[in-house]
């Protein structure tokens, strides 16, 4: 578990050759989910091990690139709805990943400039780039925590320096819960996070599906051979359990790419192998 008091100074040099001279804090020999996703998104902040794992995954499931890009689009739609129509001005984004286009604070502050965002990740490279590149607008606030989702109490305690937990908060768990195995008790972790949120708060989840197509299952086998953090796919019913006690916004828990906030039913589109949903705490 990361040391909650540790702050790294790894401000990235855009001209640096990460493969030749990786920062001492990083283990470049094992693939990491955030850097694999960076490669799929067309980024350059990854190592040879990450690229090998990413390409092995693409070979088994070529649709993964379209899926991760659809994931970014889902995040944008959810945040725009929450910051706008729902009027939520605080976001706890756990499993941030490396900075890409339309990050949570950028989308939220474009709609509501005073939005406050706390990012959480446990990859030193992610935190270094976040601190260097994810600057808040003048009216809002952005913070970055080096922490692990398996420590919800620690996350909540430290996020309270930026977020006011007496007012609604949107908890963003986009493409992160599948990195928790059953023994990590992911449903209990989400329950603890939401128990700390006041009424009117929101939970946003995107989770790779075990019950949509067969290619994703084989892809996960290949991914787990190379990644330092194995993935666990879950069914619609298993993902729905994360929302127990909350009010799912229509269209409910639907395939990635088919979620539109408040729509009567899933939007037209391909059934990408992930479940997506947004719910409010009554």
C-alpha positions, 0 to 999 in steps of 0.5 A, spaced: 500 500 500 502 506 498 505 511 503 499 516 504 505 521 506 509 520 500 510 526 495 514 524 488 517 529 484 517 526 477 515 532 473 516 529 466 521 532 461 517 532 454 523 530 451 525 524 455 526 517 453 522 513 458 525 507 456 532 509 456 532 512 463 526 511 467 525 515 473 528 511 479 521 510 483 518 506 477 518 499 475 519 499 468 519 491 467 512 490 469 506 492 465 501 497 468 494 498 467 495 506 466 500 506 461 497 500 457 491 504 457 496 510 455 498 506 449 491 504 447 489 511 447 495 513 442 500 516 448 507 516 449 508 515 456 509 508 456 515 503 457 516 496 452 513 492 457 507 496 457 507 496 449 508 488 449 502 487 453 498 492 449 499 489 443 498 482 445 491 484 447 490 487 441 492 481 437 486 477 441 481 483 441 482 488 436 476 492 439 480 494 445 482 501 442 475 503 440 473 501 447 478 505 451 476 511 446 469 510 448 470 509 455 473 517 455 467 519 451 463 516 457 467 519 462 465 526 458 458 525 457 457 523 465 461 529 467 458 534 463 451 531 465 453 531 473 456 538 473 451 541 469 444 538 469 445 535 476 448 541 479 454 537 482 460 541 483 465 536 486 468 529 483 472 524 486 476 520 480 479 514 483 484 510 478 485 517 474 490 514 469 495 518 465 492 525 462 489 525 456 484 529 452 478 531 456 480 529 463 474 530 469 476 537 471 477 540 464 470 537 462 467 539 469 470 546 470 468 548 462 461 547 465 461 549 472 468 553 473 468 552 481 468 545 480 473 541 485 476 535 483 480 530 487 484 525 482 487 518 485 492 513 483 497 509 485 502 509 479 508 514 480 508 516 473 501 518 473 501 522 479 507 526 476 504 527 470 497 529 473 501 534 478 505 537 472 499 537 467 492 537 470 492 545 472 485 547 475 482 553 472 482 559 477 475 558 480 476 551 481 480 546 485 484 540 483 488 535 487 492 529 486 493 523 491 498 517 491 493 512 494 490 505 492 482 504 492 483 498 497 484 503 502 477 507 501 478 510 508 485 513 507 482 516 500 476 519 504 480 522 509 485 526 505 480 528 499 477 532 505 482 537 504 479 539 498 472 536 497 466 538 502 463 531 504 457 535 507 455 537 499 454 532 494 460 529 491 460 524 484 465 518 485 468 516 479 470 509 478 471 508 470 475 502 468 478 501 475 474 496 479 476 490 474 483 491 477 480 489 484 479 481 485 474 478 489 478 477 495 479 485 495 471 485 497 470 491 491 463 491 493 464 493 500 469 498 498 464 501 494 459 501 499 464 504 504 465 510 499 458 511 498 456 511 505 461 517 506 457 521 501 451 525 503 444 524 499 444 527 492 451 524 491 453 520 485 456 514 483 459 513 476 462 506 474 464 503 467 466 495 468 469 490 463 463 485 462 464 477 463 458 476 459 458 480 452 462 476 447 468 471 448 474 475 445 474 479 451 475 473 456 481 471 452 484 478 451 484 478 459 487 471 459 493 474 455 493 481 459 493 478 466 500 474 463 503 481 462 500 486 467 502 487 474 495 488 476 490 482 473 483 484 471 477 480 473 471 481 468 464 481 472 457 480 469 451 485 469 448 482 475 455 483 479 456 490 476 449 492 478 450 490 485 455 496 486 449 500 485 444 497 491 441 502 495 442 507 489 437 510 484 440 508 477 439 514 472 435 511 466 437 508 461 440 504 467 446 499 467 447 498 459 453 497 454 459 502 453 457 506 448 449 506 449 449 510 455 446 517 454 444 520 461 436 520 462 434 517 456 428 512 456 432 506 453 439 505 451 442 509 445 443 506 438 450 503 437 454 497 438 454 492 444 461 494 447 464 489 452 463 493 458 457 495 463 456 503 464 451 506 469 450 512 473 446 512 480 444 517 485 444 516 493 437 518 495 
